Amino acid sequence: MAHNEHNRQKTGGGFFLIILGAFLFVIAPMWFSQEPEKGLPLIALGFVVGGVGFYIRFLRKKKNSS
């Protein structure tokens, strides 16, 4: 099976985490503009979630193929 890799189900959900992180990063300042003590941690959480998603989606794949 030369193309077994294409038939395999993708696991991990990295793309979903990237989208969720971007959503938190963009929406948090609008929702919590009056309460910065809640908005700033959500922005940081958006960076963390997006970073984890990026690692799962792109970097882990390169690490395993080496």
Secondary structure, DSSP 4 states (H G I P E B T S, - for coil): -TTHHHHSPP-S-HHHHHHHHHHHHHHHHHHTSS-HHHHHHHHHHHHHHHHHHHIIIIIHHHHHH-
